[in-house]
Amino acid sequence: MADATSFHSVRVHDGEAWHTLDVQEGANLRRVLLRHDLSPYTRWTETANCGGRGLCATCGVRFDEPPVPTHWHDRLAARYGYPRLSCQITVDRPLTVYLLPDKNIWGGRVSE
């Protein structure tokens, strides 16, 4: 019997160009981005982050139509219009993702 694994198209804008990825359903968005050299981090937070545990808020991304928030930080982010944590997003449908090269991190603006 054939494998019934579903894949979804994830379109990612890195600030300069669009990238289209075929992503297996259930994959973690942060891991997918990193695997494709599309980092959700800035150069400052590339090494100073929590490793995808939802604690540091440095892997924020924006969406055209964001998934329903399940993590406490994402619920607050959705409420106030802040970026969503890519480490807390499970790919369960097609997504359009915008990486943020210019972010507010720990109270200050960080640019590339």
C-alpha positions in Angstrom: 0.0 0.0 0.0 1.3 3.5 -0.9 2.2 6.0 1.8 -0.7 8.4 2.3 1.5 11.2 3.6 0.2 14.7 2.7 2.4 17.5 1.6 1.6 21.3 1.6 3.0 24.1 -0.4 4.7 26.7 1.8 5.6 29.9 0.1 8.3 31.9 1.9 9.4 35.5 1.2 12.8 36.1 2.7 12.7 39.9 2.2 14.1 39.7 -1.4 12.7 36.6 -3.1 10.0 34.0 -3.0 10.8 30.3 -2.2 8.2 27.5 -2.6 8.7 24.5 -0.5 6.8 21.1 -0.5 6.4 20.4 3.2 5.2 17.2 4.8 2.1 17.6 6.9 2.9 17.8 10.6 6.4 19.3 10.1 7.6 22.1 12.4 7.9 25.3 10.4 11.1 26.5 12.2 12.8 23.3 11.4 11.6 23.4 7.7 12.9 26.9 7.3 16.3 26.2 8.8 16.6 23.0 6.7 16.1 25.1 3.5 18.5 27.9 4.6 15.7 30.3 5.3 16.4 31.4 8.8 13.7 33.0 10.9 16.5 34.6 13.0 18.6 37.7 12.5 22.3 37.5 12.6 22.2 38.5 16.3 19.8 35.8 17.3 21.1 33.0 15.0 23.0 31.6 18.0 21.3 33.4 20.9 17.9 31.6 20.8 16.1 28.9 22.7 16.4 26.2 20.1 12.7 26.1 19.2 11.2 25.7 22.7 9.0 28.8 22.4 10.8 30.8 25.1 12.8 33.5 23.5 10.5 34.9 20.7 13.3 35.3 18.2 11.9 33.1 15.4 8.9 35.3 14.7 7.4 35.3 11.2 4.3 36.7 9.6 1.6 35.0 7.6 -1.0 36.0 5.0 -3.5 33.8 6.9 -2.0 32.6 10.2 -2.8 29.2 11.7 -5.0 29.2 14.8 -2.7 29.9 17.8 -2.1 27.0 20.2 1.0 28.3 22.2 0.4 31.0 24.8 2.9 33.3 23.1 1.1 32.9 19.8 -2.2 33.6 21.3 -0.9 36.9 22.7 0.9 37.7 19.4 -2.3 37.1 17.4 -4.3 39.3 19.8 -1.9 42.2 19.5 -0.7 41.7 15.9 2.8 40.6 16.7 4.8 38.1 14.6 4.1 34.4 15.3 6.8 32.0 16.6 7.8 29.6 13.8 8.9 27.1 16.3 5.3 26.7 17.5 3.7 26.3 14.0 2.9 22.8 12.7 2.4 22.8 8.9 -1.2 21.4 8.4 -2.2 23.4 5.3 -0.6 25.6 2.6 1.0 28.7 4.1 2.4 32.0 2.9 5.2 33.0 5.3 7.2 36.3 5.5 10.6 36.2 7.2 11.3 39.4 9.1 14.9 40.8 8.6 14.1 43.8 10.8 12.6 42.8 14.2 12.2 44.1 17.7 14.1 41.7 19.9 14.2 41.9 23.7 13.0 45.5 23.7 15.2 46.8 20.8 15.2 46.9 17.0 17.6 44.4 15.3 18.4 44.8 11.6 20.7 42.8 9.4 
